[in-house]
C-alpha cells in the first residue's frame, strides 16, 4: 500500500513551502510520527512527521525546492514485502527527483497517480475514488493540514461545500478545530468538490485525505451529479483516528475518573516528556498522549517499545495505559494505594513512614460531582475542555509562585486622556492601557532575560526572541492567547496596532495557527473586569505571566521638598507568577521592579505616540 506525503498547509494565506532538509532517503525505514523532513513557510519553520510506518520509496522534491501546498513530495510503502523490493534500487528514484523538483510545471505528473494510490487504501471504497480521473480531468487531494509542531489531528467542525459545488482557489472549504486554534481551511485549487471523505465532528489525523477537488472541466461534470458517495465514505477514515486522543481525556478528566483508575499513582516522576532521552526518540503523538494521561518519563522509559530501535509507539503507550488502569501494569517507583489496614500497624518504628508519605497522592484524582434536579448540567465546549486540560497540566508541571508590586501610572493616565481622541482618529481604533503595560513588560524582560525562558527536561531554553502573548476574552466566555512576534522591536503605537489586530481577529475567528504559537511571555489584564490583582496560571511551556490589576486613585505618601505629604495618584497592582523550577524569587522580584520603573517613567515627555 502506497501512502503519499503532501506539502502541508500551515496557514490560511500559505500556498507553498520550502523543503529545508530531508531526514530520510529512499530505502530507509520510517515509523509513524517519525520526522520525515523539515520545511519552511512565510510564517513558520516546522517538522513534517510520517503519516504511516513503512519504507520511504520516493522523494519527489529536493532540498531548497519550493513546493505548492497539496503537492505530493514523497511516497511511503506500507507493505513490507513491496517496500523491500523498492529499497535496493534507490538510484533511479533519486535520479528522477530532480526532474520533478526542477520546475513547478511537472506538478500534474505527481498529482495524477493520487486517485489510484493514496486514496484507495485510505478510504476503502475503490469505485468511488476512481471516478475522478475517468473523464480525463485532474484531481487534487485536500488533506488535514498540520497546524503546529505538536498537532497530530484535527476535528472537522463544518463543511462549507458539498460534493458537486463549485469552489475557487482560497475559498473556504471547511472549518476545523485543533488543540490550539479553530481555523478555516481554504481550497488549494479552483474546481468542483468531487468527494468528502469525513463527516462533521470526525477527528482526522494530520496528512489524511479529507476531500478531493476535480480541476478538469470534464471531471467536474462527472462528479457533480453524484453527491451520494460522501456519506458512504465518511465513516471509513474516522474509525481509526477518532480514538487516538479523544478517548483518553474523557477517562482522565471526567467525573467518573476516580472509579476507573484503581492503579497505583506514580510519584516523583518527570512530567515533561522531551523529544529524545538518551538514544530513545519520542514522537509528538506519544508525547501528547503521555501528557494527557499523566504518564511520566520514567514510565515511558520502562515500556518495551515495538518501534524502530525500540521506540515507544502509540499502540505501545495505549496498551500500557490500559494495563495501568486495570492495575496490572508494573509501575516503576509507584506508591502503593493507602488502605486502612496499613495505617494502624505501627509495630516496627520505621514501617509507617512510607505509608504516611504516600497517603496524599490520591489528590490527583477528582471526586465525582454531586447534583440534583435543581441543578443544570452544562457540557463543556471544545475550547473550554482544552483550557481545562491546559490549566491542569500547567499546575502539575510548574511550581507556581507569585510576587506582587504596585506602580504609579499617573503619567500614563494623563497622557492617554490627552491624546486618545486624536489617536483614535489617526489610527482607527481606541488607545487602551494594554500597549503601555506591554511595553513596560518588554523593558523589564530585556533587563532580566532569564525570565524569557522555557524548560526542556533538564535544560533551560533561553529565547533570544521576545514573543509577547496576551490573554483575550472571547464573546462566548472562553479565552485565547494570541502572540505578538518580536514584540520588543515595537513602540507603544506598534504594540497597540498589534493588540487591536490580533484581538479583533480572535473574536471573529480569523486567527491563523501561527498567531497563537511561539509565545515566550504572557500578560493578562484582570483589571479590566475590576479586579485589584490576580495570580494567573502560567501559559505552558512559558515560565512566567504578568497580571495587570485595575487602575485606581489612591492616597499615597510622597516626599516633596524634604517633607512627607499625602497625595492622590493613579495606582495599579502588578503580579508576576513564575515557574520556581527555573526562576527564583530574587530574579522575579527584580524583573517586576524593572517593569514598575518603566511604567512610572512613561508620560507626555517620554512617550511618543
PAFITI-328267 format. One record per residue (C-alpha): x, z, y negated; residue in one letter. Coordinates in steps of 0.2 Angstrom, whole numbers, padded with zeros to 4 digits, always signed. Layout:
BEGIN
XZYA
...
END
This chain:
BEGIN
+0000+0000+0000X
+0007-0005-0017X
+0005+0005-0032X
+0008-0002-0049X
+0015+0008-0063X
+0010+0003-0080X
+0016+0006-0098X
+0005+0022-0103X
-0004+0023-0119X
+0002+0038-0129X
-0010+0037-0144X
-0024+0028-0152X
-0013+0017-0163X
+0001+0015-0150X
+0001-0003-0142X
+0019-0003-0134X
+0033+0007-0128X
+0052+0005-0126X
+0060+0009-0110X
+0074+0021-0113X
+0080+0024-0096X
+0076+0021-0078X
+0079+0036-0067X
+0076+0027-0051X
+0081+0010-0044X
+0074-0002-0031X
+0075+0005-0014X
+0075+0024-0020X
+0063+0036-0013X
+0052+0045-0025X
+0040+0059-0025X
+0023+0060-0033X
+0025+0068-0051X
+0044+0065-0050X
+0051+0057-0066X
+0052+0038-0064X
+0058+0033-0082X
+0059+0039-0100X
+0050+0029-0113X
+0049+0030-0132X
+0035+0025-0144X
+0032+0026-0163X
+0026+0044-0161X
+0035+0052-0146X
+0048+0051-0133X
+0042+0056-0116X
+0045+0055-0097X
+0033+0045-0085X
+0031+0053-0068X
+0027+0043-0052X
+0008+0042-0049X
+0012+0042-0030X
+0025+0046-0017X
+0034+0031-0009X
+0048+0019-0011X
+0052+0010-0028X
+0052-0008-0023X
+0052-0017-0040X
+0057-0014-0058X
+0049-0027-0069X
+0057-0022-0085X
+0075-0017-0091X
+0081-0003-0101X
+0078-0006-0120X
+0064-0018-0117X
+0048-0016-0127X
+0033-0017-0116X
+0014-0018-0121X
+0003-0004-0116X
-0006-0008-0099X
+0008-0020-0093X
+0015-0017-0076X
+0033-0011-0077X
+0036-0005-0059X
+0029-0006-0041X
+0029+0008-0028X
+0026+0005-0010X
+0017+0020-0002X
+0018+0013+0016X
+0034+0020+0023X
+0036+0005+0035X
+0034-0008+0022X
+0045+0001+0010X
+0059+0002+0022X
+0059-0017+0023X
+0059-0019+0005X
+0073-0006+0001X
+0088-0015+0009X
+0085-0030-0002X
+0086-0024-0020X
+0097-0038-0026X
+0083-0051-0028X
+0072-0038-0036X
+0085-0034-0049X
+0089-0052-0052X
+0070-0055-0055X
+0068-0041-0068X
+0077-0049-0082X
+0065-0064-0080X
+0050-0053-0083X
+0058-0042-0096X
+0067-0056-0106X
+0052-0060-0117X
+0033-0054-0118X
+0027-0072-0113X
+0028-0070-0094X
+0016-0055-0095X
+0002-0064-0086X
+0013-0066-0071X
+0014-0047-0070X
-0004-0044-0073X
-0011-0057-0061X
-0007-0048-0044X
-0016-0032-0051X
-0033-0036-0043X
-0025-0038-0026X
-0013-0024-0026X
-0016-0008-0036X
-0035-0008-0037X
-0039-0012-0019X
-0031+0003-0012X
-0036+0015-0026X
-0055+0011-0027X
-0058+0005-0008X
-0072-0007-0012X
-0061-0023-0010X
-0075-0036-0013X
-0079-0028-0030X
-0061-0028-0035X
-0058-0046-0031X
-0072-0053-0041X
-0062-0054-0057X
-0049-0067-0053X
-0061-0078-0043X
-0066-0088-0058X
-0048-0090-0064X
-0048-0078-0078X
-0035-0064-0081X
-0040-0046-0079X
-0032-0031-0087X
-0032-0014-0079X
-0036+0001-0090X
-0028+0017-0084X
-0030+0035-0088X
-0017+0037-0102X
-0003+0051-0102X
-0007+0062-0117X
+0008+0073-0116X
+0023+0078-0105X
+0014+0091-0096X
-0003+0082-0094X
-0007+0076-0077X
-0025+0072-0078X
-0039+0069-0090X
-0058+0071-0090X
-0070+0057-0094X
-0082+0063-0107X
-0091+0047-0112X
-0091+0029-0108X
-0095+0019-0124X
-0096+0002-0115X
-0104-0003-0099X
-0100-0017-0087X
-0104-0034-0095X
-0102-0028-0113X
-0090-0037-0124X
-0076-0027-0131X
-0062-0031-0145X
-0044-0025-0144X
-0043-0007-0151X
-0062-0005-0150X
-0066+0012-0142X
-0069+0011-0123X
-0072+0029-0119X
-0069+0047-0124X
-0058+0058-0113X
-0053+0077-0113X
-0036+0084-0108X
-0029+0102-0108X
-0023+0099-0126X
-0034+0087-0135X
-0051+0077-0134X
-0047+0059-0140X
-0054+0041-0139X
-0046+0028-0128X
-0046+0010-0136X
-0046-0006-0126X
-0029-0013-0124X
-0036-0031-0125X
-0052-0041-0130X
-0063-0047-0117X
-0078-0042-0106X
-0079-0025-0097X
-0079-0030-0079X
-0079-0014-0070X
-0079+0005-0072X
-0070+0015-0058X
-0075+0033-0063X
-0091+0042-0069X
-0093+0053-0084X
-0086+0071-0081X
-0074+0065-0067X
-0057+0072-0068X
-0044+0057-0066X
-0025+0058-0063X
-0014+0050-0076X
-0010+0032-0071X
-0025+0029-0061X
-0036+0013-0065X
-0052+0018-0073X
-0059+0002-0079X
-0055-0017-0079X
-0057-0029-0093X
-0059-0048-0090X
-0050-0058-0103X
-0053-0075-0097X
-0069-0083-0103X
-0075-0088-0085X
-0071-0071-0078X
-0081-0063-0092X
-0096-0074-0087X
-0094-0070-0069X
-0093-0051-0072X
-0107-0049-0085X
-0122-0050-0073X
-0115-0038-0061X
-0115-0021-0068X
-0122-0013-0052X
-0105-0010-0043X
-0099+0003-0055X
-0109+0017-0048X
-0103+0012-0030X
-0085+0013-0035X
-0086+0029-0047X
-0086+0042-0033X
-0071+0035-0024X
-0057+0039-0036X
-0065+0055-0042X
-0065+0063-0025X
-0046+0066-0023X
-0042+0070-0041X
-0056+0082-0046X
-0049+0097-0035X
-0032+0095-0042X
-0033+0108-0056X
-0052+0110-0059X
-0055+0121-0044X
-0041+0134-0046X
-0045+0140-0064X
-0063+0144-0058X
-0056+0156-0045X
-0044+0164-0057X
-0055+0167-0072X
-0072+0168-0066X
-0082+0184-0064X
-0080+0183-0045X
-0061+0184-0046X
-0060+0202-0040X
-0069+0198-0024X
-0059+0183-0020X
-0042+0189-0022X
-0038+0203-0009X
-0020+0198-0008X
-0005+0209-0015X
-0002+0207-0033X
+0016+0200-0037X
+0026+0212-0048X
+0041+0210-0059X
+0042+0191-0057X
+0046+0177-0069X
+0030+0169-0075X
+0038+0154-0084X
+0042+0140-0072X
+0057+0130-0078X
+0058+0111-0074X
+0073+0115-0062X
+0080+0130-0055X
+0097+0128-0047X
+0096+0112-0036X
+0077+0113-0035X
+0065+0102-0046X
+0048+0107-0050X
+0036+0093-0056X
+0025+0096-0071X
+0009+0096-0060X
+0017+0110-0049X
+0022+0120-0064X
+0004+0118-0072X
-0004+0124-0056X
+0008+0139-0054X
+0005+0144-0072X
-0014+0143-0069X
-0014+0153-0053X
-0001+0166-0059X
+0012+0160-0046X
+0029+0167-0050X
+0045+0158-0050X
+0051+0170-0036X
+0036+0165-0025X
+0040+0146-0028X
+0057+0149-0023X
+0051+0156-0006X
+0040+0142-0002X
+0047+0129+0010X
+0045+0113+0002X
+0040+0097+0011X
+0045+0085-0003X
+0062+0076-0006X
+0077+0088-0004X
+0065+0102+0000X
+0055+0101-0016X
+0038+0110-0018X
+0024+0098-0018X
+0006+0100-0025X
+0000+0102-0007X
+0013+0115-0003X
+0008+0125-0018X
-0010+0124-0015X
-0008+0129+0003X
+0002+0144-0002X
-0011+0149-0014X
-0025+0148-0001X
-0014+0159+0011X
-0011+0171-0003X
-0029+0173-0007X
-0033+0176+0011X
-0020+0190+0011X
-0009+0180+0025X
+0005+0174+0014X
+0022+0183+0014X
+0024+0188-0005X
+0041+0192-0010X
+0043+0208-0020X
+0025+0211-0019X
+0017+0228-0022X
+0005+0234-0009X
-0013+0237-0015X
-0015+0256-0018X
-0028+0264-0006X
-0035+0282-0006X
-0025+0286+0010X
-0008+0283+0002X
-0010+0294-0013X
-0014+0311-0006X
+0000+0311+0007X
+0015+0319-0004X
+0024+0327+0011X
+0040+0318+0008X
+0045+0321-0010X
+0051+0303-0013X
+0037+0294-0004X
+0023+0294-0018X
+0035+0287-0031X
+0032+0268-0026X
+0014+0271-0025X
+0012+0278-0042X
+0022+0263-0050X
+0011+0250-0041X
-0005+0258-0045X
-0008+0250-0062X
-0006+0232-0055X
-0024+0228-0052X
-0027+0227-0071X
-0023+0208-0070X
-0040+0205-0061X
-0055+0207-0072X
-0071+0216-0066X
-0087+0206-0064X
-0098+0207-0080X
-0115+0216-0079X
-0130+0208-0087X
-0149+0209-0086X
-0165+0200-0090X
-0162+0203-0109X
-0145+0195-0109X
-0141+0177-0112X
-0128+0168-0101X
-0119+0155-0112X
-0107+0144-0101X
-0090+0141-0110X
-0087+0123-0115X
-0071+0115-0110X
-0062+0119-0126X
-0067+0137-0125X
-0061+0138-0107X
-0044+0130-0112X
-0042+0143-0127X
-0047+0157-0115X
-0034+0152-0102X
-0020+0149-0116X
-0023+0166-0124X
-0022+0175-0107X
-0007+0165-0102X
+0002+0169-0119X
-0002+0188-0117X
+0005+0188-0099X
+0021+0178-0104X
+0026+0186-0121X
+0028+0204-0125X
+0019+0204-0142X
+0025+0214-0157X
+0018+0213-0174X
+0025+0218-0191X
+0015+0218-0207X
+0021+0217-0225X
+0012+0215-0242X
+0016+0202-0256X
+0011+0200-0274X
+0004+0182-0276X
-0002+0184-0294X
+0009+0170-0300X
+0001+0158-0286X
-0017+0163-0291X
-0014+0159-0309X
-0005+0143-0305X
-0019+0137-0294X
-0033+0142-0306X
-0024+0132-0320X
-0021+0116-0310X
-0034+0115-0297X
-0046+0103-0307X
-0033+0091-0311X
-0025+0092-0294X
-0042+0088-0285X
-0045+0073-0297X
-0027+0066-0294X
-0026+0069-0275X
-0044+0068-0270X
-0045+0085-0261X
-0045+0103-0266X
-0030+0113-0268X
-0031+0128-0257X
-0019+0143-0254X
-0013+0136-0237X
+0001+0125-0243X
+0009+0139-0253X
+0009+0151-0238X
+0016+0136-0228X
+0030+0133-0240X
+0034+0152-0240X
+0034+0152-0221X
+0046+0137-0220X
+0058+0145-0233X
+0058+0161-0223X
+0062+0152-0206X
+0075+0142-0214X
+0084+0158-0219X
+0082+0165-0202X
+0082+0150-0190X
+0082+0161-0174X
+0063+0164-0177X
+0061+0145-0174X
+0065+0146-0155X
+0056+0145-0138X
+0061+0151-0121X
+0066+0141-0105X
+0069+0153-0091X
+0085+0162-0096X
+0089+0151-0110X
+0084+0151-0128X
+0080+0134-0136X
+0083+0134-0155X
+0074+0120-0163X
+0083+0110-0176X
+0066+0103-0182X
+0053+0114-0191X
+0036+0108-0185X
+0023+0119-0193X
+0007+0122-0183X
-0009+0129-0192X
-0024+0135-0184X
-0040+0125-0189X
-0058+0132-0186X
-0070+0118-0180X
-0088+0117-0184X
-0093+0122-0166X
-0084+0138-0167X
-0069+0133-0157X
-0051+0132-0163X
-0037+0118-0163X
-0019+0119-0169X
-0013+0103-0177X
+0006+0101-0181X
+0015+0095-0197X
+0030+0087-0191X
+0047+0090-0200X
+0037+0101-0212X
+0052+0108-0221X
+0055+0091-0229X
+0039+0093-0239X
+0035+0101-0255X
+0019+0111-0259X
+0009+0095-0263X
+0015+0086-0247X
+0010+0101-0237X
-0007+0101-0245X
-0009+0082-0241X
-0004+0085-0223X
-0015+0100-0221X
-0030+0091-0228X
-0027+0075-0217X
-0025+0085-0201X
-0039+0097-0203X
-0051+0083-0208X
-0046+0073-0193X
-0048+0089-0182X
-0065+0092-0187X
-0070+0073-0185X
-0061+0072-0168X
-0049+0059-0174X
-0033+0068-0169X
-0020+0059-0159X
-0012+0068-0144X
+0004+0068-0154X
-0004+0078-0168X
-0006+0094-0158X
+0011+0094-0149X
+0028+0099-0154X
+0025+0114-0165X
+0038+0127-0167X
+0030+0140-0178X
+0011+0143-0182X
+0002+0150-0197X
-0016+0156-0196X
-0027+0161-0211X
-0038+0175-0206X
-0041+0180-0224X
-0052+0165-0227X
-0065+0175-0217X
-0062+0191-0227X
-0050+0200-0215X
-0036+0210-0223X
-0024+0206-0209X
-0024+0202-0191X
-0012+0202-0176X
-0014+0184-0169X
-0009+0179-0152X
+0007+0168-0150X
+0004+0150-0148X
+0015+0146-0132X
+0028+0140-0130X
+0032+0146-0148X
+0038+0163-0151X
+0031+0168-0167X
+0015+0166-0178X
+0011+0172-0195X
-0006+0179-0200X
-0012+0177-0218X
-0024+0190-0225X
-0037+0190-0239X
-0030+0190-0257X
-0037+0205-0266X
-0035+0213-0283X
-0027+0230-0280X
-0019+0243-0291X
+0000+0244-0288X
+0014+0253-0296X
+0027+0243-0306X
+0042+0248-0317X
+0041+0242-0335X
+0055+0246-0347X
+0060+0260-0335X
+0043+0268-0334X
+0032+0268-0318X
+0015+0260-0323X
-0001+0256-0313X
-0006+0238-0315X
-0019+0226-0306X
-0011+0212-0296X
-0017+0199-0283X
-0010+0206-0267X
-0010+0199-0249X
-0005+0207-0232X
+0005+0196-0221X
+0008+0199-0202X
+0021+0192-0191X
+0018+0193-0172X
+0033+0189-0162X
+0040+0187-0144X
+0050+0203-0141X
+0060+0194-0127X
+0070+0184-0140X
+0065+0191-0157X
+0069+0209-0161X
+0061+0219-0175X
+0076+0218-0187X
+0076+0199-0186X
+0057+0198-0188X
+0056+0210-0202X
+0070+0201-0212X
+0061+0185-0210X
+0044+0192-0215X
+0053+0200-0231X
+0060+0182-0235X
+0043+0175-0234X
+0036+0188-0246X
+0050+0185-0258X
+0047+0166-0258X
+0028+0169-0262X
+0032+0181-0276X
+0044+0168-0284X
+0030+0155-0285X
+0022+0152-0302X
+0019+0139-0315X
+0038+0138-0319X
+0045+0137-0302X
+0032+0126-0293X
+0030+0108-0297X
+0013+0101-0292X
END
